[in-house]
Amino acid sequence: MTIASRAASANAYVRQHSTHPLISRRKAADIARAAVRLAALLGIDPVHVQPDHSWNYLSLPLAPLTLHASDPDDPQQVYTFWYRDPLYDDEPFYLLGPCPVCEAMVPLAEIRSLADLGAFAADGPAPLPGNGIVPSSYPDEFDRNPAHSSTCPFWDSES
């Protein structure tokens, strides 16, 4: 796929997804741009990136966005990313995966480049020690993420 055709596809994706009956035009456009940004980071066509369709929570301020990126060569392989606020284009994406303790879907890796995803794919999540201290390879968003189960040592009852 050429640069020009990728750019045309990105533009078409943003135009097509900039309206939605349940959320504001501005929010829809922010979500579409975040999806295009993730597609560019992964080197895939934007049609392979779909936002989570829980539109009710997306209308709330500062609600994180969940994006699903399917591998063009293996559509069964889907990566799930969390994006804190689609309004800002300098935020990292976070690769979601099962917590090694409670198996809840939580941020396991900060992804700013394709190499970051490659490093995670090569090394996977580091084992969690029993002392409750999270290894530095985990993003800050892992610890005390509200998705952890209530029995997980990383669950934050104040979230």
N, C-alpha and C positions, 0 to 999 in steps of 0.2 A: 504494500500500500504506500503510495507516494505521500510526501508531506502535504501537498496541495489537497489530495483526496482525504487525508486525515483531518486537515483543517476544515474542509467542507463538511465532513461528517460531524465534527465537533460543533460547528455552527448550526447545522440542521438539528442536532440533538438539543442544543440549548433553546432554539426557536420552538421546537415541538413540545418541549417539556416546561416551558416558561409559563404555562397556564394550567391551572387545576381548579376544579369547582369547589374544593374544600379548603384551600389555603390561598393566601394572597399571591398576587402575581410576582411581587418582589421575592417572597419566600420561595416560590416555585423556581424562579430564575436562579436564586442562590443555590438551591439543591441541584439544579441541572448543571450549573458551573462546577460544583463540587464533584459531581459524577464525571464530568469531562476531565477535570483535573486528575482524578484517580485513574481514569483510562489512560491519560497521557503518561502518568507516572509508571503505569504497568506496561505501556507500549501496545495497548489494544484499542480497538474501535469502541467508542462510547456506547454502542448498542449492547455491549457485553457487561455494562455496569447498570445496575438497577437499584434505585433507593428502596428502602423498606417502605411498605405502603401503610404504615400506621400513621395516617395523616393527622389524626386527632392530636397526638402528642407533638407532631411537628409544628403545630400552630402555636405551641407554647413558646415563650421566650427562652433562648439558650438551651433548647432541647437538643441533645446529640442526634446526629443523623447516622443511620446504619445503611451501608451500601454493600450490595452483593455483586462481586465481579466473577463472571464465569470465564473459564479458560477457553479461548476460541478453538484450540485443538482438542480439548476434552471438556465438553459442556457439562459433564457430571462433576467436574472439579470446580467448586465454587469457594471463593475466599470471601469472608465477611469482614468488613472494615467499619470502624466507628469513627466519626468525625465530630469533634466537639461543637463547632459552630460554623455552619456553611457561609456565614457572612464574611469571614476572614479567609484569605487565600494563603496565609503563611502557617496555618495550623498543620500539624502532622496528622496523618491517618494512623489509626491503631488497628492492628490485626486482632480480630476476636478469635478466641478459641476456648476450649474447656479449661477451667481452673484445675490444676493438678490435684487439688484437695477436694473440692466440692463439685467439680465438673460443670459449674455454671459458665455461660459464655461471657468472658471478661477480656479486657485488653491484655494481650500477652506480649506485644512488640510494637514499638513506635516505628512507623514506616514513613520515611521522608524520601526514599529513593528505591529503585528496583533492587539495588544491592542490599538494602536493609531486609527486604523480603527474602532475598537469596540467603543471607546470613541466618535468618530465622529458620528457613527451610533446611539448611545444612545442620544447624545446631539444635533446633527445637527449643522449647522452654527449659531453662535450667531447673534442676531439682530444687525443691523448696526445703530448706532445713527445718528441723523441728523447733527451732528457737523463735519462730515468728518473724524473723528478719528476712525481708525480701531481697534476693540477690540483685545487684545493680543492673543485670541484663533485663530485668522487668521494668516496664514504664511505671512512672508514679501513679498512673491511672489504674494500675492493677490493684494496688493496696487499697483496701476499704471501698472497692467498687460496690455499688448497691446491688449488683446482680448476684454477688456471692450468696450462698445459702446461709441461713441464720446459724447453722452449726459450724460454718467455716471460720477459722481464726482470722481471716481477712475481711469478714463481714463487718460493716460499720452500722451499729444500731441507730446512729444519729443521722444516717442518710435518708 
